[in-house]
Amino acid sequence: ETASERGSMSAPQTPRGAVSPASGAGTPANSPPPTPRGLTTPARRVTRDGSVQEAKFGTGSTAAGVGRRPRPKEFGGNIGGAACTLGIPLALAYAYGVNVMHPGRLVVPTYQFWEDLVWRLPDGVAFRPTVQGWAIVSAWVTLQVLLQLFVPCLPSSGVALSTGVRLPYKLNGLSSFVITLSVVSGACILGLVDPTLLYRHFGACCASALLLSFAIGAYLYVHFGVLWRRWQGCVEFEDDWGVLTLKDAAGDFWMGTARNPRVLHVLGVPLDLKFFFRTRVGLPLWVLSNFSIAAAQYQNCSVVLDATAVQCEAGDFSRVSYGMLCICLMHLYYVFDFFLREQTMLRSAEIRHETFGFMRVCEDLGCLPWWCSQLAWFLGASTGYPSKFAAGSFVTMANLIGVGGFVCAMAVLGSVNQMKINFLAAAEAGKVAEYRVWGKEAEFVKTQSGSFFLCSGFWGKARHMNVTAELVMSLCWLMLCSVGSDWPWIPAFYCLGFWAHRVYRLHRGEQRCAAQYGSDWEAYRKKVSHRLFPSVI
């Protein structure tokens, strides 16, 4: 869908850097329009019939101020946005406090609970920012920015925006991930970094990351929202960019006001903030947090109220539980597989449709590495978790189900994503009719805009089989945390939260597709009638 097909528009404005024809000066009448900020070469524009043309800027295709389009209110607007903005950090702090002070056992969050969590735990472990915590988080984000910008790779094009423009992206996530693990592992082996560093400063890093998330959220709201006019000449600008009314401040702060905010345009391929935070910041740090907690279990580290520091002993591998090893390796492989198929992110609903605000920053920097590692914290803090595999029939069965279920879920997830990659490659090459799935000709629904819905293979069993695989994975992780004498409250809440998050995002995506594709979406729903579980839901 091109911008000219979106309805009536007001007079176009000249992109930043160009001279208005009305001024009587500037470029000659026959010269091509200037390339907008953010591109070193002209961007591509995809028309409704699927042909590719050079995007024309300054003629209404990306001019902002043109027919500003309201954004849908999600998460309940201002009330829901404010509740999530305040509630999610508190829930994370509570889960951490339960694990670190009460070995995973639920307690009433009284005033004493919060006082102990913030003030009576050792520095670093306590849930309050410290100089060391700020330094670790800042160094981490800086390292990932440098890797994103300067690790070489060929840029890839994203899907077409509402203006018809395809933005360039640097997909160097796998290289950056390998470099990160190599540098950190080497530093630990050489004794330059304590493997338990993140464990010893977990609370400070988490609190610092949350405060930094609030600061970045405010920056996004002001710089890309309130001051939206200064981005009119950028190629990523769309007609729903910016703050439309200050009455929606809480909702806009939570959801964001720009779909693809970018900085450092002088580099040719700018730093896309949403893609960077979604793929680079939280996932590798989650893996490192897990292994730091495993190192703390190896050294039998303990946290005591009113102590000046974390107490550790000489290392002993017999202390590291089977569940801890499984969780660390499973999460490592899950993140590795994500980067292995990083190109699928360019077509995900998060990148294509959602705006970038505090919700995404908090999820990827303030929550993901700290909330997802609460499973490892529970296994490290729980006193009743067996360290041996064959500790009893229930333990053995639970471990086998957890590991086997994860392996099957990852196999399905990899197959589902690869099917999508191959099918889209065939579609872009104009060879959809020749594409085969499981030895048969692929079935699909072609929309009026020229895109496709695959209806074969796993994608013919349910519309969101990739989400199904991830939901099953979370149950497998819960199973591995359920074999000790302590009831796995925090892993259970993690699983419930993960399901609620994924299912609600799925629901939002289906609503968006119904509005965008209309009758084509209904035809696809009739052809693939189940959402998640074949023949069930």
N, C-alpha and C positions, 0 to 999 in steps of 0.2 A: 504494500500500500504506500503510495507516494503522498507527499505533503499536499499536493494540489488536489488530491481526491478526498481530502478530509473535510471539505466544506468551504464556506466563504472565509476569506481572510482580508485583513486590512492591508494597506500599502506596505510593501517590504521595506526593511531598513538595510542600510549598507553595513556589511560585516566590518568588525574592527580591523583597521589597517587599510580599508579602502576609502576612496574619496567619493562623496556623493555626486552623481551626475548633475544634480541641481546647482552645485556650487560653481559650475562653469570652469572647473579646473580638475586636474587629475589625469587619469590614464586616457589614452585616445579611445575614440568610440569603438574601434574595431579590435582593441586589445582584449584578451581573455580576462575574466574576473580574477581577482587575487585569490590564492589559496588561503582558506581560513586558518586561524591559529590552531595548531594541533596536528596539522598535516604537512609533511614535506613534499608530498605529491598529491594530486587531486584524488579525492575519495571516490568510491564507486557508488552508484545509485541504481537500485534494482526497481524496474517498472513492474506494473501488474502482470504483464505478459511474460515476465521472467527474463527479459533482456537486460543487459548491463550497460549503463551509460555513465559518462563522467558527470558527477554532481555539479550543478550550477549554483553558485553561491551569490547572494546579493540580488537574486531574482525571485525570492519568495520561498525557495526550497528549505532554507535553514534560517531565514530571517526571523528574529524573534520579535516580540511585540505583536506578532501576527496571530490573531485569533487564539488567545490564550485559553487553554483547555483545562477544566478542573480535574483534579485527581480524585479517585474514589476514596472514601473514608473507610479505613480498615481498623481492626482491633477496637472498635467502638469509639473511634474518633478521639476527642480530647480526654474523655474520662478513661477509656481503655488505655490510651497512650500514657497518661500520667500514672495510672495504676501499675502498668508494666515497667515504666521507667524507675519507679521506687521499689516495687515489689520484688523484681528479679534479683537485684543486688542483695536485698535482705534475705531472700531464700537461699542464695549462694552462701552468704555468711553463716546462716543457721546450719546448713548442711556441713560446712567445714567445722564449725564449732562442735557439732555432735560427734564428728569423727575424731577430732583432735583432743577433746576433753572428756568424752563419754564413750570411747570405743564403739561408735556406731549405734548406741542406744538412744532412743528418742527421749527428750526431756522437754519440759515446758520452758519456753524462752523468757524466763523472768529477767528482771533487771540485773540480778546477780550473774546470770548466764552471759549477758552482753558485757558486763564489767570484766568478768574473767577473760572473755574472748579478746577484748580490746586491750586491757591493761595488765592482767596478771600472768599472761603467758610470756615466755622469753621473747626478747626483741627478735623480729624476723618471723617467728611463728605467730605472734599476736596479729590480730586482724586490724592493723593500722599501718599507714605508709611510713617508711623509713628511708633514709638516704640510700642505703644499700638496695632497698626494694626499687626505688625510683631509678637507680643506676642500672640495675639488671633489666628492667622493662625497657628503659630508653635505649640501652645498648642492643637489646634484642630487636626492637623495631628498626633501629638504624641499620643493623646488619642485614635484615631482610629487605629493606629499601634498596641498599646497595646491590644486593644480589639480584633483585628484580630488575634494576635499571641496567646493570653492567654485565651480567652473565650473558654471553652471546647466544642468540637464537634468531631464526627467521620469524618475522612478525606474521601473525595469522589474523584473518578478518573475522569479526563477529557477525552476528545476524544484522539484517537491515533495521535501522531505527525507523521511527515514524516518518522521518524525512527522506528515507531511502538510502541513507549513508551507512556504510559498514566501517566501524571503527577498528583500528589495528590494535592487537594485543601481543605481548611477549609471553609465550608459553614456555618459560624456562623453569617451571616449578620443580620438575624431577631433578634437574641439575642442581638447583638451589638447595633442595632437600638433602641430596647426597653430600654436597659441600658442607652444609650445616652440620650433619651428623658426623662427618669426617673431622671437622674442626673441633667440635665439642668432645668427641671421643678421644682424639689425639691430645687435647688439653688435659683431659682427665687421666689418661695413661701416663703422661709426662709429669703429672703432679702439679700442673699449673692451675687446675680448677678442681675443687672438691666435688665429687660426684653427688654428694648430698646437698649441694648448694641450694637448689630449688626447694628441697624439703625444709632446710633450715630457714629459708626466707619465703616460705609459701604464703603465709598470711600477708606479709608486707608487699610481696609482688602482686597478689590478688587485689589488695586494697589500692595499690598504686595504679594497676591496670584499669580498675573501675573508675578512679578519679580521672585518669587520662582519657577514658572513654567518654566521660561527661564533657571534658574539655574539647575533645574532637567533635562531639555531637553539637556543642555550641558553635564551634567554628564552622561546621557544615551548614547549620541553620542560618548563620549570619552571612558567611562569605558566598554561599551558593544560593541561599534562600532570600534573605532580605536584600542583598546586593545583586540580585539576579540579572539586572540589566547589563552589568559589566561583562557578562558571559555571552552576550548576544552574537558576537562574531565568532564564537567557537563552534567547531564542526559538530560537537556532541550536544549542542543546545537543541531542545525540543519545546513544543508549544505548551507543555504542562510544567515547565521548569520554574522553580522559585516559589516564594511565599505569595499565595493568592490573597489571603486575608490574615491579619494578626489574630483574629478570633480562633483560628485553628492552631495556635502556637504549640500547645502540648502534643497534639496529634502529629503536627509537622516535625517537631523535634524528634519524636519517636520514630516515625516512618521515614523522614527525610524529604527533601524538596527537589532533588535532582537525581536523575536515573544513572548518569555516568559522569559524576564529577571527576575532573582530571586536573593535574597540576604538572609543572615542569614541561610545558609544551615545547620549549626550546630544544628538547632532546629528540624531537622527531616522532618518537612513540612515547607519548606522555605517560606519567604514572596514573593509572586508573585506580582511584582510591577504593572503590567498591570491590573490584577484582583483586586488588592487593590484599585488603583485609580478609576477604573471604577465603583466599587460597594460601597466603604466605604467613600470616601472623600466628593464628591460633593452632593450626593443625600440627606443625612441627614442634611447637612448644608443648602441646598436649603429650606428644611422645616422650619428650625430654623430661617432663614432669613425672610421668609414670616411672621411668627408669631411675630418676632421682629418689623417688619413694621406695623403689625396690632396693636401691643402694642403702637407704636408711634401714630397711629391714635386714639387710645383710650385715650391717654394723650394729644391729639391735639398738637403734636410736630411740630415745624416749623423751617425752615432753611432760614436764612437771610444772604445776602452778607455782609462781613466785620464784622459779629458778632463773638464774641469769643467762643460761644457755642450754641448748639441746645436749643431752647426755648420750654419748655413743661409746661402743666397745670395739674390740678387734673384730674384723670381719669373719663371718662363718657362713658358707653357702647352705648349711643345713637349716639355717633360719628362714631362708627364702622359700615361701610356700609355692606349691605347684600352681595354685590359682593365680598368684602374683605373676609368675613367669608366663602363664597362658594369657593373662590380660595384657601384659606389656607387649608380647609378641603379636597378639591379635590386633591390637590398636596400631602397632607399627606397620603391619601388613596392610591394614585398612587404609592408612594414610599413604603408604607407598602406592597402592592400587589407585587411589584418588589421583595422585600426580601422574601415574602411568597413563591415565585416560583424561588428562586435564582438559583436552579440547572439548569434552562434553559440557564443561562448565559454560562455554560461550553460548550454548543453546538452552541452558537451564532457565527456569522462570526467574530465579534470583537475579541473574545478569540481564536477561532480556526485558523484564517488566518491572521489577521492584525498584523503588527509589532507595537511596542510601542515606541513612540517618543514624541516630543513636542506637536503634534496634540492632542494626548489623554490626556497628562498631562494638557494642556491648557483647553481642553474641560471640564475635570472633576474637576480640582482644580481652574483654572483661570477664567472659564466662567460659567459653569453650575449653581453653587449656586448664582451667581451674575446676570447673564443674565436672567435665568428663573424667578427670583424674581422681575424682572422689571415690570411684570404684577401687582404685589402687590404695587410696588412703584407708578405705574400710578394711581391705585385706591386710594392710599393714598394722592397723590399730586393733583389729579384732583379736581377742585372746583365745578364741576357741576354734580357730581355723586350722585344720590338719595340714602338716607340711609334707606328708607323704601321699602318693597317688592312691595306693591300695590301703586306705585306712578303714575300709568297711564297704559293704555292698552299696549303700546309698551314695557314699562319696564317689566310688568308682563309677556308678551309673551316671551320676550328675556330671562328673567331669567328662565322661565320654559323650554324653548328650550335648554338653556345652561346646566342646571342641568339634565334634562331628557336625553339629548344627551350624557352627560358624563356617566351617569349610564348605558345606553345601550352600549356605547363603552367599558366601563370597564368590563361589563358582557361578551361581545364578546372576549375581550383580555384575560380574565381569562379562558374562555372556550377553546380558541385557544391554549393557553400555556399548559393547562392541557391535552388536546388531544395529544399534542406533547410529554409531559412527559409520559403519559400512553402508547402511541404507542412505544416509544423508550424502555420503560421497557419491553414491550411484545417482542420486537425484541431481546433484550439482553437475555431474557429468552427462546428464540426460539419458542415463541407462537404467531407469527404474524398471522398465519392462523386462530387462534381462536379469534383474536381481533375484536371487533365490535364497530362501530360508529353509533350513532343514530339508534340502533337496527338492523343495517345491517352489513354484513361482510365488513371489511375494504378493500378498494382498494389501491394499492400501486405499485410503480415501484421499483424493486430491481436492484441496479447497479452491475456492474462487480466486484467492490471492496467489495461488501457485504453490503453496506449501503442501506437505503430505503428512498423513497419519498412518504409520505402519500398523498392519493388522495381522501379522504373521509371527510365528515363533512365540517367544514369551510375550511379545507385545500383542499377540492375539488372545492370550489367556486372561490378561487383565491390563487395564490402562496404565497402571503404575507399578509394574513388577519390580522396578528398581527400588521403590519405597518399601515394597513388601520384603525384599531381601534385607534391607536395613532394619526393619522392625523385628524380623526374626533374629538378626544379629544381637540386638539389644536384649532379647530374651535369653540368648545363649550366654551373654556376659552376666546377666542376673543369675543364671543357673550356676555359674562358676563361683559366685559369691554366696551361694545358699547352702553350702555343705558344712559350715561351722556351727558352733553352738549358739552364736549370736544371730538373732533374726536380722536379715539384711534390709533394714529400713531404708537406708540411704540408696543402695543399689535399686531397691524397688521404686523409690521416688524418682531416681534417674530414669528408669525404664518408663514409668508413667509419663514423666515430663517429655521424654523423647517421642513417645507415641503421640501425645497431645500436640506437640510441635509439628511433627511430620503430617499428621492427619489434617490439622487445621491449614497448614500450608498447601496440602493437596486440595482441600476444599476451596481455598482462595484461587488456586490455579484453574480448577474446573469452572468456577464462576467467570474467571477472566476469559477462558476459551469459549464459553457459551456466548459471552457478549461479543467476542472478536470474530468468531467463525459462524455463528448462527446455525443455519440449516446444515452446514457441513459438519459441525460438531454433533448435532443430533444424529446424523447418519453414522458418524463414527461411534457414538454411544450405542446405537442399535447393533452395530457390527461387533463391538467389544463391550459387552454389557456389564462386566464386573470391574470394580475399581482396583481392589487390592488382592484378594484371594480368589483364585479361579473356582468357579461354581459355588462360592460362598458369599463373598461381599464384593 
